[in-house]
């Protein structure tokens, strides 16, 4: 399911549910799995995805017009988790649509649909803590985020409630822009490791095979999302899957 600390780097990629269409999502996910990607976020589209750059904002806009929703995301996971039993699907959503659906109901329905974890960027650890016993019972991992500005005492609290992996936001800002993997970044990752033995997923700004090579040995998971959605938008899902396979080959991950 999720890697262990010090495992070889894996790529986690992305589907915005309803983009390009709901029918296309299934084909795109099949292509990602065939390319060698076994960690896939299924994003509930939202009208104000505050942590996302223009690529995902625009994908969410089109997905909402195409019927993307919490219910559609659960239905998609129920299908693809059976079609690809070796892949792990992660619910990615902002809090508002989940809150409207009902959090406890959402947690139960997500686990029943086959989700293994959740990334909710604007749901702080304090809101997760009352639900931890239920989430552990359901086997649904809250993948909590840290940023370069997260103080040590808060990193420790987040690490206590995180399951599966800790999502390390590589820099301040939004998704999609290039990140530099310099000594400051490596010091930041080392600081987070002091508080957890969970694997680390690095997100924001991973756009090339060189980025993946730079993260090999530093993290266990690299979130390659915005660039994949750009490929999907510009070239279609089939070509995007071929490009993903080439990327993993060039990065020596397959």
C-alpha positions as CSV (number, residue, x, y, z in Angstrom):
1,X,0.0,0.0,0.0
2,X,2.2,2.9,1.3
3,X,6.0,2.6,1.2
4,X,8.1,2.3,4.3
5,X,10.8,4.7,5.4
6,X,13.9,4.4,3.2
7,X,12.1,2.5,0.5
8,X,12.9,3.4,-3.1
9,X,11.3,6.5,-4.4
10,X,7.8,6.1,-5.8
11,X,5.8,8.6,-7.9
12,X,2.3,9.6,-6.8
13,X,0.2,11.1,-9.5
14,X,-3.3,12.6,-9.9
15,X,-6.7,12.6,-11.4
16,X,-9.2,15.4,-11.1
17,X,-12.6,13.7,-11.1
18,X,-14.5,14.9,-14.1
19,X,-11.5,16.2,-16.0
20,X,-11.3,15.8,-18.9
21,X,-14.6,13.8,-18.4
22,X,-15.8,11.2,-15.9
23,X,-15.5,8.5,-18.5
24,X,-12.0,9.6,-19.4
25,X,-10.9,9.3,-15.7
26,X,-11.1,5.5,-15.8
27,X,-8.9,5.3,-19.0
28,X,-6.4,7.8,-17.6
29,X,-6.0,5.9,-14.3
30,X,-5.5,2.6,-16.3
31,X,-2.8,4.4,-18.2
32,X,-1.1,5.6,-15.1
33,X,-1.1,2.2,-13.5
34,X,0.3,0.6,-16.7
35,X,3.1,3.2,-16.8
36,X,4.2,2.2,-13.3
37,X,2.3,4.6,-11.0
38,X,0.7,2.8,-8.0
39,X,-0.2,5.8,-5.8
40,X,-2.9,8.0,-7.3
41,X,-4.8,10.9,-5.8
42,X,-8.4,11.3,-6.9
43,X,-9.2,15.0,-6.4
44,X,-12.8,16.2,-5.6
45,X,-13.0,19.3,-7.8
46,X,-13.7,22.5,-5.8
47,X,-14.3,26.1,-6.9
48,X,-11.6,27.6,-4.7
49,X,-8.6,25.2,-4.5
50,X,-6.4,27.6,-2.6
51,X,-3.2,25.5,-2.6
52,X,-3.4,24.8,-6.3
53,X,-1.8,26.6,-9.2
54,X,-3.6,27.6,-12.4
55,X,-3.4,24.1,-14.0
56,X,-5.4,22.4,-11.3
57,X,-7.7,25.4,-10.8
58,X,-8.6,25.2,-14.4
59,X,-9.0,21.4,-14.3
60,X,-11.3,21.8,-11.3
61,X,-13.4,24.4,-13.2
62,X,-14.0,22.0,-16.1
63,X,-14.5,19.0,-13.8
64,X,-17.3,20.7,-11.9
65,X,-19.1,21.4,-15.2
66,X,-18.7,17.7,-16.1
67,X,-20.3,16.4,-13.0
68,X,-17.3,16.0,-10.7
69,X,-18.3,15.8,-7.1
70,X,-17.8,13.9,-3.8
71,X,-20.2,11.2,-4.9
72,X,-18.6,10.9,-8.3
73,X,-15.2,10.5,-6.6
74,X,-16.4,7.8,-4.4
75,X,-18.0,6.0,-7.3
76,X,-14.9,6.3,-9.4
77,X,-12.7,4.8,-6.6
78,X,-15.2,1.9,-6.1
79,X,-14.5,1.0,-9.8
80,X,-10.8,1.6,-10.1
81,X,-9.8,0.1,-6.8
82,X,-11.3,-3.2,-8.0
83,X,-9.8,-2.8,-11.5
84,X,-6.3,-2.1,-10.1
85,X,-6.0,-4.0,-6.8
86,X,-2.2,-3.3,-6.5
87,X,-2.7,0.5,-6.7
88,X,-3.5,2.7,-3.7
89,X,-6.0,5.5,-4.2
90,X,-5.9,8.6,-2.0
91,X,-8.8,11.0,-1.7
92,X,-7.7,14.5,-2.2
93,X,-10.1,17.3,-1.4
94,X,-10.6,20.6,0.3
95,X,-12.7,20.5,3.4
96,X,-15.8,22.4,2.3
97,X,-17.4,19.7,0.0
98,X,-16.5,17.0,2.5
99,X,-18.0,19.0,5.4
100,X,-21.2,19.4,3.4
101,X,-21.3,15.7,2.7
102,X,-20.7,14.9,6.4
103,X,-17.3,14.0,7.7
104,X,-18.1,10.7,9.5
105,X,-20.3,9.6,6.6
106,X,-17.5,10.5,4.2
107,X,-14.9,8.6,6.1
108,X,-17.0,5.5,6.2
109,X,-18.0,5.8,2.5
110,X,-14.4,6.5,1.4
111,X,-13.1,3.4,3.2
112,X,-15.9,1.3,1.7
113,X,-15.1,2.6,-1.8
114,X,-11.5,1.4,-1.4
115,X,-9.6,4.6,-0.6
116,X,-6.5,4.0,1.5
117,X,-5.8,7.5,2.6
118,X,-6.9,11.2,2.5
119,X,-5.1,14.5,1.8
120,X,-7.2,17.5,2.9
121,X,-4.9,20.5,2.7
122,X,-7.2,22.9,4.7
123,X,-8.2,20.5,7.5
124,X,-5.8,21.0,10.4
125,X,-4.6,18.3,12.7
126,X,-6.9,19.6,15.5
127,X,-9.9,18.6,13.3
128,X,-8.5,15.2,12.6
129,X,-7.7,14.3,16.2
130,X,-11.3,13.6,17.3
131,X,-11.8,11.2,14.4
132,X,-8.5,9.2,14.8
133,X,-10.0,6.1,16.4
134,X,-12.6,5.8,13.6
135,X,-10.0,6.4,10.9
136,X,-7.8,3.7,12.4
137,X,-10.7,1.3,12.6
138,X,-11.5,2.0,9.0
139,X,-7.9,1.7,7.8
140,X,-8.1,5.2,6.3
141,X,-4.9,7.1,6.6
142,X,-4.9,10.8,7.2
143,X,-1.9,12.1,5.2
144,X,-1.1,15.4,7.0
145,X,0.9,18.2,5.6
146,X,3.9,20.2,6.9
147,X,5.4,23.3,5.3
148,X,8.7,25.1,5.7
149,X,7.0,27.4,8.1
150,X,5.6,24.7,10.4
151,X,7.2,25.1,13.8
152,X,8.8,22.0,15.5
153,X,6.1,21.6,18.1
154,X,3.5,21.5,15.5
155,X,5.4,19.1,13.3
156,X,5.5,16.8,16.4
157,X,1.7,17.0,16.8
158,X,1.1,16.4,13.1
159,X,3.4,13.4,13.1
160,X,1.5,11.9,16.0
161,X,-1.8,11.9,14.0
162,X,-0.4,11.3,10.5
163,X,-0.8,7.8,9.1
164,X,0.6,6.3,5.9
165,X,3.0,9.1,5.2
166,X,3.6,12.7,5.9
167,X,3.2,15.2,3.0
168,X,6.1,17.6,2.9
169,X,5.1,20.8,1.0
170,X,8.4,21.7,-0.6
171,X,8.0,25.4,-0.5
172,X,5.6,28.2,0.2
173,X,3.2,29.1,-2.6
174,X,0.9,27.0,-4.8
175,X,1.3,23.8,-6.9
176,X,2.9,23.8,-10.4
177,X,5.9,26.1,-10.0
178,X,9.5,24.8,-10.1
179,X,11.2,24.0,-6.8
180,X,14.9,24.1,-6.1
181,X,16.3,21.1,-4.2
182,X,19.1,22.8,-2.4
183,X,20.7,22.5,1.0
184,X,18.0,24.4,2.7
185,X,15.4,22.0,1.3
186,X,17.5,19.0,2.5
187,X,17.8,20.5,5.9
188,X,14.1,21.0,6.0
189,X,13.4,17.3,5.2
190,X,16.0,16.3,7.8
191,X,14.1,18.4,10.4
192,X,10.8,16.7,9.6
193,X,12.4,13.2,9.8
194,X,13.4,13.9,13.4
195,X,9.7,13.7,14.4
196,X,8.4,10.7,12.4
197,X,9.4,7.3,11.1
198,X,6.7,7.5,8.4
199,X,7.8,7.8,4.8
200,X,7.8,11.3,3.4
201,X,5.9,12.5,0.3
202,X,7.3,15.6,-1.3
203,X,4.9,17.8,-3.2
204,X,4.8,21.1,-5.1
205,X,7.2,21.8,-8.0
206,X,8.2,18.3,-9.3
207,X,8.1,18.6,-13.0
208,X,10.9,16.5,-14.6
209,X,13.1,13.4,-14.4
210,X,15.9,15.5,-13.0
211,X,13.6,16.5,-10.1
212,X,12.9,12.9,-9.4
213,X,16.6,12.0,-9.5
214,X,17.2,14.9,-7.0
215,X,14.6,13.5,-4.6
216,X,15.9,9.9,-4.8
217,X,17.4,9.0,-1.4
218,X,15.8,12.1,0.1
219,X,12.1,11.0,0.2
220,X,10.0,7.9,-0.5
221,X,7.2,9.5,-2.6
222,X,7.3,12.3,-5.1
223,X,3.9,13.9,-6.1
224,X,4.0,14.4,-9.8
225,X,0.6,16.0,-10.4
226,X,0.3,19.4,-12.1
227,X,2.7,18.5,-14.9
228,X,0.8,15.2,-15.6
229,X,-2.5,17.2,-15.7
230,X,-0.8,19.6,-18.2
231,X,0.1,16.6,-20.4
232,X,-3.4,15.2,-20.1
233,X,-4.9,18.6,-21.0
234,X,-2.6,19.2,-24.0
235,X,-2.1,15.7,-25.4
236,X,-4.8,13.5,-24.0
237,X,-4.7,10.7,-21.4
238,X,-3.0,8.1,-23.7
239,X,-0.1,10.3,-24.6
240,X,0.1,11.5,-21.0
241,X,0.5,7.9,-19.8
242,X,3.3,7.3,-22.4
243,X,5.1,10.4,-21.1
244,X,4.8,9.2,-17.6
245,X,6.4,5.9,-18.5
246,X,9.2,7.8,-20.2
247,X,9.6,10.0,-17.2
248,X,9.9,7.0,-14.8
249,X,12.4,5.3,-17.2
250,X,14.5,8.4,-17.4
251,X,14.5,8.8,-13.6
252,X,15.5,5.1,-13.3
253,X,12.4,4.3,-11.2
254,X,11.2,1.4,-13.4
